[in-house]
C-alpha cells in the first residue's frame, strides 16, 4: 500500500531516507510513561482536567493524592494501596505518579507478581529483596577535609631503614591553594601512595580527608583550561573558603544495597568501599540474621542523627499471580516499622486465590491477610483516547496529520508510522501510514468488535 500526501510528492517506502539534521542536544530515551510527571492535583487536592501528563482518571488521582498525604505524614504504615481496573487504564502510571509526588530521591521498586517464581531463590526472598531495595537510607556525614588546587607535590626521600640499599619516601609536601589562601601540608607516605594511585599532578583540584587520609581528585583547575573543542579533562573552578574546612557529604543508598554489600564483603568499611562492592556479579541469598544485623547498625546511625530512613514505594503489578504463601509473608513485611509504601495492581475480578482450592476473592486478593485501600480506574472515553494519543505524539516529537483519532492511532504504531512517513518524504504522520503499519503487524488479527465496544470507530 502506498501512502499519499497532499503537500508533497509521495515516494516509495523502500526508498533511501532523506538525510537527517543532527541534533545539537543529546536525545534521551522515551519510556512508556515518560510523560507522567505527577498526579496533577491542585493545592486543594482536586485533580486538574489535564495536568502532569494525566488524562482523565479524576477520582483515582484524587484518591492517590490522599494516600500521598498519608504517606508524607507517616500515617500509612502497615497498609497498602490496591489499583484495580481494566488493562490500559493507567494503573502503572498512577503508581509512577505517586512516586513522583513523594520526591525525586524516594526509591521506587517495580516488580511483577510472577517474578517470585524463580528457580534461584525462594519466593519470600524475592519479596524481601524488593522491599529492602525500596527502603532508602540518606547518610549525612560532616568531615574535616583539606581542599584546593595542587601547587606543589614534593616527595622527601630518606635511607631505607630495612636495607642498606636504595631510598624510600619518608613524607610528601603538598601545597594547596583556594580563593582565600594557600597552605602547605606535610603528609604521610601512605597518602603519597594514594596520590600516585589517583594520578594527581600539579594543577589538579583535590580534597584529602583529615581522619582517614583518603584522597579524591575532583578535576583539573579551570586556570589550565585550553581552547580545544574536545578534551578528556574535567575542569572545575578554584575552591572557595579556606584550605582546611568542614564539609557535609550526603550519600543515598538502600537497605538492599547494604544487604548485598555485607553478604559479599570486599574492601574497607567506608561508604565508597560498600558502593564499590556492588559491582561484583552473582546473586547471593541474604539470610534473615544478616538483615537483622544491618537493621541494628542502621538504627544506631539513625539514633545518632547520622542517617535518615527514607521509605520508598514497592509496586507489584499483576498481584493476582501471587499465592497464599506470598500474601501471608507480605503481611509480615508490612508490619516492619521501616516498611515502604506498597501499591498493588490487578485487572482481575473475582478469582481463585493461587495456592488454594476453595478461596474465591475479589481480584484474587485475600482481604483477610492484608489491609488495603481500593482505588478503581475507569475506562477512557473516545475524547480521552484522542488526547492520550496526541500527548504521546508530542512526547515522541511526532506530528500527526488531520484525520479521525481512533484505535488506528495505537500508541505502539506511532513511531513505526513516523518511519514510513519519513521514507515517503513527509514530516507528519497520516492515516494511511497508520493503516499500512497496522497491516504489517499482528494487531490486525484482533477483532474489530473491541474498538466498536469502546465507541472509537474502526
C-alpha positions in Angstrom: 0.0 0.0 0.0 1.4 3.4 -0.9 0.7 6.4 1.3 -0.3 9.7 -0.3 0.1 13.3 0.8 -1.4 16.5 -0.4 1.6 18.6 0.5 4.5 16.7 -1.1 5.2 14.2 -3.9 5.0 10.7 -2.5 7.9 8.3 -2.8 8.2 4.6 -2.4 8.5 3.4 1.2 11.6 1.4 0.4 13.5 4.4 -0.8 16.6 5.7 0.9 15.5 8.0 3.7 16.4 11.7 3.4 19.4 12.9 5.3 18.6 13.9 8.9 19.9 17.0 10.6 22.0 16.1 13.6 20.6 17.4 16.8 22.7 19.7 18.9 21.3 18.3 22.2 21.6 14.8 23.5 18.4 12.8 22.9 17.0 10.9 25.9 15.2 7.5 25.8 11.5 7.8 25.8 9.8 5.2 28.1 6.1 4.3 28.0 5.4 6.6 30.9 7.9 9.4 30.2 5.0 11.9 30.0 3.9 11.2 33.6 5.2 14.0 35.9 2.9 13.6 38.9 -0.8 13.3 39.8 -1.7 16.7 38.5 -3.6 17.9 41.6 -4.4 21.4 42.7 -3.2 22.7 46.2 -6.7 21.8 47.5 -6.3 18.2 46.4 -8.6 18.2 43.4 -7.5 16.7 40.1 -6.9 19.2 37.2 -8.5 18.2 33.9 -5.3 17.5 32.0 -2.1 18.1 34.0 1.2 16.4 34.7 0.8 14.1 31.7 -2.5 12.6 33.0 -5.7 12.5 31.0 -8.9 11.6 32.9 -8.9 9.3 36.0 -10.0 12.2 38.1 -11.4 10.1 41.0 -8.4 7.7 41.1 -5.9 10.6 41.1 -7.6 12.4 43.9 -7.7 9.1 45.9 -4.0 8.6 45.3 -3.4 12.2 46.4 -5.0 11.4 49.8 -2.7 8.4 50.1 0.4 10.5 49.3 -0.6 12.9 52.1 -0.9 10.0 54.5 2.5 8.7 53.5 4.1 12.1 53.9 2.6 12.4 57.4 3.8 8.9 58.3 0.3 7.6 58.8 0.2 4.9 56.1 2.5 2.3 57.7 1.3 -1.3 57.6 -1.2 -0.7 54.8 -1.2 -0.9 51.1 -2.9 0.6 48.0 -4.7 -1.6 45.5 -5.3 -0.3 42.0 -8.0 -2.3 40.2 -9.2 -1.7 36.6 -9.2 -2.9 33.1 -5.9 -3.3 31.1 -4.6 0.0 29.8 -6.5 2.3 32.2 -3.4 3.8 33.8 -2.6 1.7 36.9 1.1 1.7 36.3 1.0 5.4 35.5 -0.7 6.1 38.8 1.9 4.2 40.7 4.7 6.2 39.0 2.8 9.4 39.7 2.7 8.6 43.4 6.5 8.0 43.4 6.9 11.4 41.7 4.8 13.1 44.3 6.8 11.6 47.2 10.0 13.1 45.8 12.9 12.5 43.4 15.1 10.8 46.0 12.5 8.3 47.1 13.3 4.8 45.9 10.8 3.2 43.5 11.0 -0.6 43.0 8.6 -2.1 40.5 8.0 -5.8 40.0 5.5 -8.3 38.5 3.8 -10.9 40.6 5.2 -13.7 38.5 8.8 -12.7 39.4 8.6 -14.6 42.7 8.5 -18.0 40.9 12.3 -18.2 40.4 14.5 -21.3 40.4 17.4 -19.4 42.0 15.9 -18.1 45.2 12.8 -18.6 47.4 9.5 -16.7 46.8 9.8 -14.9 50.2 13.4 -13.9 49.4 12.3 -12.2 46.1 9.7 -10.2 48.0 12.1 -9.3 50.8 14.7 -8.1 48.3 12.2 -5.8 46.6 11.1 -4.4 50.0 14.7 -3.7 51.1 15.5 -2.0 47.8 12.6 0.3 48.3 13.8 1.5 51.8 16.3 4.3 51.3 19.0 5.5 53.8 20.3 9.1 53.5 23.6 9.3 55.2 24.8 12.8 56.2 28.4 13.0 57.4 30.4 16.0 58.3 34.2 15.6 57.7 37.2 17.7 58.1 38.9 17.9 54.7 41.8 19.8 53.0 40.6 21.0 49.6 42.3 23.1 47.0 44.4 23.2 43.8 47.7 21.4 44.0 50.6 24.0 43.7 53.4 21.7 45.0 54.0 18.0 45.1 57.4 17.1 46.5 58.2 13.7 48.0 61.0 13.7 50.5 63.3 10.6 50.4 65.3 9.0 53.2 67.5 6.0 53.6 65.7 2.7 53.8 65.9 1.5 57.4 65.3 -2.1 56.4 68.1 -2.3 53.9 71.3 -0.5 53.2 70.5 -0.1 49.5 68.1 2.3 48.0 65.9 5.0 49.4 62.3 5.3 50.5 59.7 8.1 50.7 59.7 9.5 54.3 57.0 12.1 53.7 55.5 14.3 51.0 55.0 18.0 50.9 51.7 19.1 49.2 50.8 22.7 48.6 47.1 23.5 48.2 45.5 26.8 47.1 42.0 28.2 47.3 40.4 31.6 46.6 41.0 32.6 50.2 44.6 31.5 50.7 47.2 28.7 50.4 48.5 26.1 52.8 51.5 23.6 52.8 50.9 20.2 54.2 53.4 17.5 55.3 51.7 14.2 54.7 52.4 10.5 55.5 54.0 8.3 52.8 50.8 6.2 52.6 48.9 9.3 51.5 51.6 9.8 48.8 50.8 6.3 47.5 47.1 7.2 47.3 48.1 10.4 45.4 50.1 8.4 42.9 47.2 5.9 42.5 44.9 8.8 41.6 47.5 10.1 39.1 47.4 13.6 40.7 49.7 16.3 39.3 50.2 20.0 39.9 47.1 21.9 38.8 44.6 19.3 39.9 41.9 20.1 42.4 41.8 17.5 45.2 40.5 17.0 48.7 42.0 14.9 51.5 40.0 13.6 54.4 41.7 14.5 57.7 40.5 11.5 59.6 41.1 8.7 57.1 43.7 10.2 54.7 41.5 9.3 51.7 42.4 11.3 48.6 39.9 12.3 45.9 40.7 14.0 42.6 37.8 16.4 41.8 39.2 17.5 38.4 41.6 19.9 36.7 41.7 23.6 37.7 39.9 25.8 35.1 43.0 28.0 35.1 44.6 25.3 32.9 41.7 25.1 30.5 42.7 25.3 26.9 40.8 26.3 23.7 40.3 22.7 22.4 36.8 21.7 21.3 37.2 18.2 22.7 39.1 17.3 25.8 39.1 14.3 28.2 39.7 16.5 31.2 37.0 17.8 33.6 37.8 21.4 34.6 36.5 22.7 37.9 36.7 26.2 39.5 39.1 27.0 42.2 37.6 26.0 45.6 36.2 28.8 47.8 36.9 29.3 51.5 39.9 28.1 53.5 42.0 25.0 52.6 41.1 23.4 55.9 37.3 23.2 56.2 34.4 21.1 57.4 32.4 19.6 54.5 29.0 17.8 54.7 28.7 14.8 52.5 25.3 13.2 51.6 25.1 9.7 50.3 21.8 7.9 49.3 21.8 4.1 49.5 19.1 1.5 50.1 18.9 -1.3 52.6 19.1 -3.7 49.7 22.5 -2.3 48.8 23.8 -2.7 52.3 22.5 -6.3 52.4 24.2 -7.2 49.2 27.5 -5.5 50.2 27.6 -7.3 53.6 26.6 -10.6 52.0 29.8 -10.5 49.9 32.2 -8.1 51.9 35.0 -6.6 49.9 37.5 -3.8 50.8 37.1 -1.3 53.7 34.2 -0.3 55.8 33.7 3.2 54.4 30.7 4.1 52.1 32.8 4.1 48.9 34.0 0.6 49.6 30.5 -0.5 50.2 29.4 1.0 46.9 32.3 -0.5 45.0 31.5 -4.0 46.2 28.1 -3.7 44.5 29.7 -4.1 41.1 30.6 -7.7 41.9 28.4 -10.1 39.9 26.4 -13.1 41.2 23.3 -13.4 43.2 23.5 -14.3 46.9 20.6 -15.1 49.1 20.7 -12.9 52.2 19.9 -14.5 55.5 17.4 -13.1 58.0 20.2 -12.9 60.6 22.3 -10.6 58.3 19.3 -8.4 57.7 18.7 -8.0 61.5 22.4 -7.0 61.9 22.1 -4.4 59.1 18.9 -3.1 60.7 20.7 -2.8 64.1 23.6 -0.8 62.5 21.1 1.4 60.6 19.1 2.1 63.7 22.3 3.1 65.5 23.0 5.6 62.8 19.5 7.0 62.9 19.7 7.4 66.7 23.0 9.3 66.4 21.5 11.6 63.8 24.0 10.5 61.1 21.4 8.9 58.8 17.7 9.2 58.0 15.4 6.4 56.7 13.5 7.2 53.5 10.7 4.8 52.9 10.1 4.3 49.2 7.5 2.7 47.0 7.1 -1.0 46.1 4.8 -1.5 43.0 3.6 -5.1 42.5 1.8 -5.4 39.2 -0.4 -8.4 38.4 -0.7 -9.1 42.1 -3.2 -11.9 41.5 -0.2 -14.0 40.4 1.0 -14.3 44.0 -0.1 -17.3 46.0 -1.4 -17.5 49.6 2.1 -18.0 51.0 3.3 -14.8 49.4 0.3 -12.8 50.8 1.0 -14.2 54.3 4.6 -13.1 54.1 3.7 -9.7 52.7 1.6 -9.2 55.9 4.7 -9.8 58.0 6.8 -7.4 55.9 4.2 -4.6 56.2 4.4 -4.8 60.0 8.0 -3.7 60.0 8.5 -0.1 61.3 10.6 0.7 58.2 8.1 -0.7 55.7 7.8 1.1 52.4 4.6 2.2 50.7 3.2 -0.8 48.8 1.0 -0.4 45.7 -0.7 -3.4 44.1 -2.3 -3.5 40.7 -4.6 -6.1 39.1 -7.1 -6.4 36.2 -9.0 -9.4 37.6 -12.5 -9.6 39.0 -13.5 -12.4 41.3 -10.8 -15.0 41.0 -9.4 -18.0 42.8 -6.5 -17.2 45.2 -3.5 -19.1 43.9 -2.3 -21.8 46.2 -5.8 -22.6 47.4 -8.7 -24.7 46.0 -11.8 -23.1 47.6 -11.0 -19.4 48.3 -12.5 -17.1 45.7 -11.8 -13.4 46.4 -12.2 -10.1 44.6 -9.2 -9.6 42.3 -7.7 -12.9 43.5 -6.6 -11.0 46.6 -7.2 -12.4 50.1 -8.5 -9.5 52.0 -8.2 -11.4 55.3 -4.4 -11.3 55.0 -3.8 -7.6 54.3 -5.4 -4.2 54.9 -5.6 -2.4 51.6 -7.3 0.7 50.2 -9.1 0.0 46.9 -8.9 2.5 44.1 -10.7 1.8 40.8 -9.6 3.1 37.4 -12.2 3.9 34.8 -12.1 3.2 31.1 -11.2 6.0 28.7 -13.7 7.8 26.5 -13.2 8.5 22.8 -12.1 12.1 23.5 -9.7 11.0 26.3 -8.1 8.4 23.9 -7.6 11.1 21.4 -5.9 13.3 24.0 -3.7 10.5 25.2 -2.5 9.7 21.6 -1.8 13.4 20.9 0.1 13.7 24.2 2.2 10.7 23.4 2.9 12.1 19.9 4.1 15.3 21.4 6.3 13.4 23.8 7.8 11.4 20.9 8.1 14.6 18.7 5.7 13.2 16.1 3.5 15.4 14.1 0.1 14.0 13.4 -1.9 14.8 10.3 -5.6 15.6 10.2 -8.0 12.7 10.5 -10.2 10.8 12.8 -8.5 9.7 16.0 -9.3 6.1 16.8 -7.6 2.9 17.7 -5.8 3.2 14.4 -3.6 5.7 16.2 -2.5 3.0 18.6 0.4 4.2 20.7 2.7 1.3 19.6 2.3 2.3 16.0 3.1 6.0 16.2 6.9 5.7 15.9 6.9 3.0 13.2 4.4 5.1 11.2 6.7 8.1 11.5 9.4 6.0 9.8 7.1 5.2 6.9 6.2 8.9 6.6 9.9 9.9 6.6 10.6 7.3 3.9 7.7 8.9 1.9 9.3 12.3 2.3 6.8 13.8 4.7 7.2 15.2 8.2 3.8 14.3 9.6 2.0 11.0 10.1 -1.1 10.4 8.1 -3.9 8.0 8.5 -2.5 5.9 5.6 0.7 5.4 7.5 -1.1 4.1 10.5 -3.2 1.8 8.3 -0.2 0.4 6.5 1.7 -0.2 9.7 -1.3 -1.9 11.1 -1.4 -4.3 8.2 2.2 -5.2 8.8 1.7 -6.0 12.4 -0.1 -8.8 14.2 -2.5 -6.4 15.7 -4.7 -6.6 12.5 -5.8 -10.1 13.8 -7.5 -8.6 16.8 -11.3 -8.5 16.4 -12.8 -5.2 15.4 -15.5 -5.6 18.0 -13.2 -4.3 20.7 -13.0 -0.9 19.0 -16.7 -0.8 18.4 -17.4 -1.6 22.1 -15.1 1.3 23.1 -17.1 3.6 20.7 -13.9 4.5 18.8 -14.8 3.6 15.3 -12.8 1.4 13.0 
